[in-house]
Amino acid sequence: MTKPDFLKLAKLAARLSDERKGHNVMLLSVKRLTAVADYFVIATGLSAPHVTALSNIVRKTFREEYGFETVHTEGRGSPNWIVLDYGGLVVHFMTEQAREFYALENIWDEARKLKF
């Protein structure tokens, strides 16, 4: 099995989030900073249902177009934060309150911001 193109998938997740009205969508390259993943996508949903909808469209698109499933998912059913872990890519969907509280982009401030 060939290694997935995590940058391509990260850009797709960011674009899907942006197209579905996710706010402040960020794509970060963290591969030089952690062994957890190569890329993080972070997006804010306007409400708990919006956070769920954003995560659902990424999961569905990755599954249907690439046959690619999450390694692990956290927060399904949570109103504040859903994490989709694809191995080399971790996608975070958060409400505004959760995003302000956890401030991931501040924690990973040394990460390189990429365009999508």
SULQUIFEN-V97389 format. One record per residue. N is the residue number from 1. SS is DSSP state (A for helix, B for strand, O for the rest). BURIAL is b if it has 9 or more other C-alpha atoms within 8 Angstrom, else e. Layout:
N/SS/BURIAL  N/SS/BURIAL
//
This chain:
1/O/e  2/O/e  3/O/e  4/O/e  5/O/e  6/A/b  7/A/e  8/A/e  9/A/b  10/A/b  11/A/b  12/A/b  13/A/b  14/A/b  15/A/b  16/A/b  17/A/b  18/A/b  19/A/e  20/O/e  21/O/e  22/O/b  23/B/b  24/B/e  25/B/b  26/B/b  27/B/b  28/B/b  29/B/b  30/O/b  31/O/b  32/O/e  33/O/e  34/O/e  35/O/e  36/O/e  37/O/b  38/O/b  39/B/b  40/B/b  41/B/b  42/B/b  43/B/b  44/B/b  45/B/b  46/O/b  47/O/e  48/A/b  49/A/e  50/A/b  51/A/b  52/A/b  53/A/e  54/A/b  55/A/b  56/A/e  57/A/b  58/A/b  59/A/b  60/A/e  61/A/b  62/A/b  63/A/b  64/A/e  65/A/e  66/A/e  67/O/e  68/O/e  69/O/e  70/O/b  71/O/e  72/B/e  73/B/b  74/B/e  75/O/b  76/O/e  77/O/e  78/O/e  79/O/b  80/O/b  81/B/b  82/B/b  83/B/b  84/B/b  85/B/b  86/O/b  87/O/b  88/O/b  89/B/b  90/B/b  91/B/b  92/B/b  93/B/b  94/B/b  95/B/b  96/A/b  97/A/e  98/A/b  99/A/b  100/A/e  101/A/e  102/A/e  103/O/e  104/A/e  105/A/e  106/A/e  107/A/e  108/O/e  109/O/e  110/O/e  111/O/b  112/B/e  113/B/e  114/B/e  115/O/e  116/O/e
//
